[in-house]
Amino acid sequence: MASTIRLWFGLDLQGRNRKFLFKFPRWSYLSNYNAKKLEDWEYELAFKYTDNEDLYRQICNLSAEMSHEADLRNSFVKCSFTEVGTDRSW
């Protein structure tokens, strides 16, 4: 099965200046999901999965990966995942 998921995320840079924001990685692992940039912090991702549990697990893993990356930079990230064409969100 396959789904298109819209990802929105925001960063809290914990008092860092705007210059730091541009050094923040643009989440290179999003390319694993054929990411298409929609706006500054919004992407459309393509997920392939076997069942709903597998999709949920992949979304949780991606969210955890993004949180870990932000944590390494003394920051945190807020994520919102929404399936295009349905009312499902995570």
C-alpha positions as protocol buffer text, in pm:
chain_id: "A"
residue {
  index: 1
  type: MET
  ca { x: 0 y: 0 z: 0 }
}
residue {
  index: 2
  type: ALA
  ca { x: 105 y: 360 z: -46 }
}
residue {
  index: 3
  type: SER
  ca { x: 1 y: 696 z: 94 }
}
residue {
  index: 4
  type: THR
  ca { x: 93 y: 1057 z: 46 }
}
residue {
  index: 5
  type: ILE
  ca { x: 154 y: 1223 z: 381 }
}
residue {
  index: 6
  type: ARG
  ca { x: 192 y: 1596 z: 435 }
}
residue {
  index: 7
  type: LEU
  ca { x: 452 y: 1681 z: 698 }
}
residue {
  index: 8
  type: TRP
  ca { x: 464 y: 2017 z: 870 }
}
residue {
  index: 9
  type: PHE
  ca { x: 728 y: 2088 z: 1128 }
}
residue {
  index: 10
  type: GLY
  ca { x: 852 y: 2381 z: 1329 }
}
residue {
  index: 11
  type: LEU
  ca { x: 1178 y: 2428 z: 1514 }
}
residue {
  index: 12
  type: ASP
  ca { x: 1240 y: 2595 z: 1846 }
}
residue {
  index: 13
  type: LEU
  ca { x: 1601 y: 2699 z: 1835 }
}
residue {
  index: 14
  type: GLN
  ca { x: 1621 y: 2775 z: 2209 }
}
residue {
  index: 15
  type: GLY
  ca { x: 1745 y: 3133 z: 2178 }
}
residue {
  index: 16
  type: ARG
  ca { x: 1964 y: 3071 z: 1874 }
}
residue {
  index: 17
  type: ASN
  ca { x: 1980 y: 3345 z: 1615 }
}
residue {
  index: 18
  type: ARG
  ca { x: 1839 y: 3326 z: 1263 }
}
residue {
  index: 19
  type: LYS
  ca { x: 2187 y: 3257 z: 1119 }
}
residue {
  index: 20
  type: PHE
  ca { x: 2186 y: 2924 z: 1304 }
}
residue {
  index: 21
  type: LEU
  ca { x: 1856 y: 2834 z: 1139 }
}
residue {
  index: 22
  type: PHE
  ca { x: 2017 y: 2829 z: 795 }
}
residue {
  index: 23
  type: LYS
  ca { x: 2289 y: 2595 z: 920 }
}
residue {
  index: 24
  type: PHE
  ca { x: 2026 y: 2353 z: 1051 }
}
residue {
  index: 25
  type: PRO
  ca { x: 2013 y: 2047 z: 825 }
}
residue {
  index: 26
  type: ARG
  ca { x: 1709 y: 2021 z: 599 }
}
residue {
  index: 27
  type: TRP
  ca { x: 1645 y: 1666 z: 712 }
}
residue {
  index: 28
  type: SER
  ca { x: 1835 y: 1480 z: 441 }
}
residue {
  index: 29
  type: TYR
  ca { x: 1663 y: 1153 z: 536 }
}
residue {
  index: 30
  type: LEU
  ca { x: 1332 y: 1295 z: 402 }
}
residue {
  index: 31
  type: SER
  ca { x: 1464 y: 1195 z: 60 }
}
residue {
  index: 32
  type: ASN
  ca { x: 1387 y: 834 z: 163 }
}
residue {
  index: 33
  type: TYR
  ca { x: 1022 y: 934 z: 121 }
}
residue {
  index: 34
  type: ASN
  ca { x: 1060 y: 1121 z: -211 }
}
residue {
  index: 35
  type: ALA
  ca { x: 999 y: 1447 z: -28 }
}
residue {
  index: 36
  type: LYS
  ca { x: 857 y: 1740 z: -221 }
}
residue {
  index: 37
  type: LYS
  ca { x: 896 y: 2078 z: -56 }
}
residue {
  index: 38
  type: LEU
  ca { x: 568 y: 2268 z: -47 }
}
residue {
  index: 39
  type: GLU
  ca { x: 655 y: 2567 z: 174 }
}
residue {
  index: 40
  type: ASP
  ca { x: 933 y: 2658 z: 416 }
}
residue {
  index: 41
  type: TRP
  ca { x: 856 y: 2387 z: 670 }
}
residue {
  index: 42
  type: GLU
  ca { x: 603 y: 2176 z: 484 }
}
residue {
  index: 43
  type: TYR
  ca { x: 676 y: 1868 z: 274 }
}
residue {
  index: 44
  type: GLU
  ca { x: 479 y: 1601 z: 95 }
}
residue {
  index: 45
  type: LEU
  ca { x: 612 y: 1249 z: 158 }
}
residue {
  index: 46
  type: ALA
  ca { x: 539 y: 916 z: -11 }
}
residue {
  index: 47
  type: PHE
  ca { x: 511 y: 622 z: 229 }
}
residue {
  index: 48
  type: LYS
  ca { x: 497 y: 257 z: 127 }
}
residue {
  index: 49
  type: TYR
  ca { x: 363 y: 24 z: 395 }
}
residue {
  index: 50
  type: THR
  ca { x: 209 y: -320 z: 447 }
}
residue {
  index: 51
  type: ASP
  ca { x: -70 y: -223 z: 689 }
}
residue {
  index: 52
  type: ASN
  ca { x: -181 y: 67 z: 908 }
}
residue {
  index: 53
  type: GLU
  ca { x: 42 y: -46 z: 1192 }
}
residue {
  index: 54
  type: ASP
  ca { x: 345 y: -37 z: 961 }
}
residue {
  index: 55
  type: LEU
  ca { x: 256 y: 316 z: 845 }
}
residue {
  index: 56
  type: TYR
  ca { x: 216 y: 431 z: 1206 }
}
residue {
  index: 57
  type: ARG
  ca { x: 553 y: 277 z: 1298 }
}
residue {
  index: 58
  type: GLN
  ca { x: 728 y: 453 z: 1007 }
}
residue {
  index: 59
  type: ILE
  ca { x: 576 y: 789 z: 1101 }
}
residue {
  index: 60
  type: CYS
  ca { x: 678 y: 743 z: 1465 }
}
residue {
  index: 61
  type: ASN
  ca { x: 1032 y: 649 z: 1362 }
}
residue {
  index: 62
  type: LEU
  ca { x: 1064 y: 954 z: 1136 }
}
residue {
  index: 63
  type: SER
  ca { x: 931 y: 1183 z: 1409 }
}
residue {
  index: 64
  type: ALA
  ca { x: 1177 y: 1034 z: 1660 }
}
residue {
  index: 65
  type: GLU
  ca { x: 1465 y: 1077 z: 1415 }
}
residue {
  index: 66
  type: MET
  ca { x: 1376 y: 1443 z: 1363 }
}
residue {
  index: 67
  type: SER
  ca { x: 1344 y: 1501 z: 1738 }
}
residue {
  index: 68
  type: HIS
  ca { x: 1681 y: 1339 z: 1799 }
}
residue {
  index: 69
  type: GLU
  ca { x: 1846 y: 1558 z: 1533 }
}
residue {
  index: 70
  type: ALA
  ca { x: 1698 y: 1872 z: 1691 }
}
residue {
  index: 71
  type: ASP
  ca { x: 1796 y: 1756 z: 2040 }
}
residue {
  index: 72
  type: LEU
  ca { x: 2159 y: 1720 z: 1929 }
}
residue {
  index: 73
  type: ARG
  ca { x: 2146 y: 2094 z: 1848 }
}
residue {
  index: 74
  type: ASN
  ca { x: 1992 y: 2192 z: 2180 }
}
residue {
  index: 75
  type: SER
  ca { x: 1655 y: 2254 z: 2010 }
}
residue {
  index: 76
  type: PHE
  ca { x: 1327 y: 2075 z: 1962 }
}
residue {
  index: 77
  type: VAL
  ca { x: 1091 y: 2011 z: 1673 }
}
residue {
  index: 78
  type: LYS
  ca { x: 713 y: 1993 z: 1653 }
}
residue {
  index: 79
  type: CYS
  ca { x: 574 y: 1769 z: 1377 }
}
residue {
  index: 80
  type: SER
  ca { x: 233 y: 1718 z: 1225 }
}
residue {
  index: 81
  type: PHE
  ca { x: 162 y: 1438 z: 976 }
}
residue {
  index: 82
  type: THR
  ca { x: -161 y: 1438 z: 771 }
}
residue {
  index: 83
  type: GLU
  ca { x: -263 y: 1186 z: 506 }
}
residue {
  index: 84
  type: VAL
  ca { x: -365 y: 1358 z: 182 }
}
residue {
  index: 85
  type: GLY
  ca { x: -722 y: 1273 z: 80 }
}
residue {
  index: 86
  type: THR
  ca { x: -829 y: 1141 z: 421 }
}
residue {
  index: 87
  type: ASP
  ca { x: -885 y: 1280 z: 768 }
}
residue {
  index: 88
  type: ARG
  ca { x: -607 y: 1071 z: 925 }
}
residue {
  index: 89
  type: SER
  ca { x: -335 y: 1256 z: 1110 }
}
residue {
  index: 90
  type: TRP
  ca { x: -60 y: 1179 z: 1356 }
}
